[in-house]
Amino acid sequence: WPLLLIIAVAAYLVGSLSTGVITARLLGLPDPRSAGSGNPGATNVLRLGGKKAAIVTLVGDLLKGLAPVIVAGLAVDGASHQAAMGAAGLFAFLGHLYPVFFGFKGGKGVATAAGAILAMAPLIGLFAIVGWLSTAWATRYSSLSALFAAVVAATLATFIAPPFIALAISLMSLLLILRHHGNIRRLMRGEEPRIGEKSDSSI
Ligand code: G3P
């Protein structure tokens, strides 16, 4: 238990590093939390700062989900191996949503969940990414792609992942969907901007 607690706190701190906000500050771009959709994720950084800044944000947010799970998996074996990986992924994700370093104003967790799921259950992660890419290819909506990928990940996890990993993936998917409530409303009204389109709407 003490080790699981240390892993959860460390993963939360890593997840709290908002790559989008840091990248925007370093490049002199508008703060993604107060411009565009108000979300510090790669989609909004793409709107505000272009492709390079968005790729840095995407890769940084993905790695901060992936790395804690890998480290936890290496640090803990035996009966708690999967619990440690599940906790690391879930708490890195929570750090991204509620970052202690950035006034608890975080993102929607898409890239961080993708990194965590890839490390926890690579096959499920790959299916979720294929789900994201095919929805994005067909519709050009980042949010709809993330919502579809979350449903794919949670459904597969329920059937094929070990219990702690399935629990972590299901909780992440649920929180991710709840964080997209503003996007869901805009999608239903037909007002959601497509990938790369500018928008002044708030979350
Ligand atoms: O990465 C989050 C994405 O699904 C939606 O982002 O900025 O359009 O709210 P955004």
Residues whose N, C-alpha, C, O or C-beta is under 5 A from the ligand:
A	BS01	G3P	S37 N39 G41 T43 N44 K108 V110 S142 S143 A146
